[in-house]
Amino acid sequence: MIFYKTVSAGNDFIHINLDEIDVSGANRKAQKNKGILAISLCSPKTGAGADGVVFYKARKNEVDFEIFNRDGKEAELSGNGMAGLSALLFFL
């Protein structure tokens, strides 16, 4: 799995392209898997250490995304997470 880590205003976010991982299953199970992955990756001791994970899928003219906090719960939005994703997509 390839992921990118960005920093914006002191907040670290990990960005993962959904094409890179398999979180298949029923929608509820997939959400749980993303939460578990976020907890693992955000851990400063056993993971990369971050404030959250942004899962994204980029298409020609649009991007879908979901944000998970370090506790594994889905977040509504994060300005710093979106700033990092914007920069990442600009350079990819």
N, C-alpha and C positions, 0 to 999 in steps of 0.2 A: 504494500500500500504506500503510495506517495502522498505526502501531505505537506502543506506549507504553513509556516508560523509567521504571523505578522504582529507588529506592536503599533498601537495607536493610542496616544494620550496615556501611556502607561499601562494599557490593558493588552494582554497577549491573547491572541486567538489562533486556533489551528483551523485550517481550511482544507476540506476534503472533497474532492470531486466524487459524486455518487457513482460515476462510472468506474471508479477504482475499487469499490467495496461491494460486498454482497450483504445487504441487510434485508433480503427478501423475506417473504412471508406475509401473513395478514397484516394490515396496516398497524394494528395495535402492537403486534410482535415486532415489526420493523422499527417502530418508535422506541420500544423498550431496548432493542439492540443498539440503536443510535445513542440512547442515554447511557447504556453500559459502556459503550466505546468512548463516549465523552468523559465519563468518570475515569477510565483507565488512562486516556491520553492527557488529561488535565492534571493528573497527580504529579506534584513536583518531585516525589521520591521515586516513583516507578514509571512515570510517563515523561512526556515532553514538558509538562508544566504550562498551564494556560488558564485563562479565566473562562474560556468557553470554546466550543467547536462550531464552526459554520459548515454545514453540509450543503453543497451546491451542485447544480446541474446547469451548464451553460449550453444554450442553443444559439442559432444564428443571431437572433435579435432580442433574446430574452434570457433571463437567468432566474431559476427557481432556487430558493434557499430555505434552510431551517437552521435555527440556532439553538444549541443546547448549552446550558450553564455547566460549570464544573461539578455540580451535584447531580447531573444527569437529567434535570428537568428542562423541558422545552421553554425557551424564552420567546417573547413576542417579537422583540426587535432589539438591536444593539447598534448604535451609531458607530462605535469604534470597530465592531465586527464588520459592519458594512464598509467602512473606510478601508479596512484591510482587504476585504474581498474585491473592492473596486480597484485598488492598486494591483492586486494579484492578477485580475482579469485583464488589466491594461497591459501588463508585461508578458502574459502568456501568449 
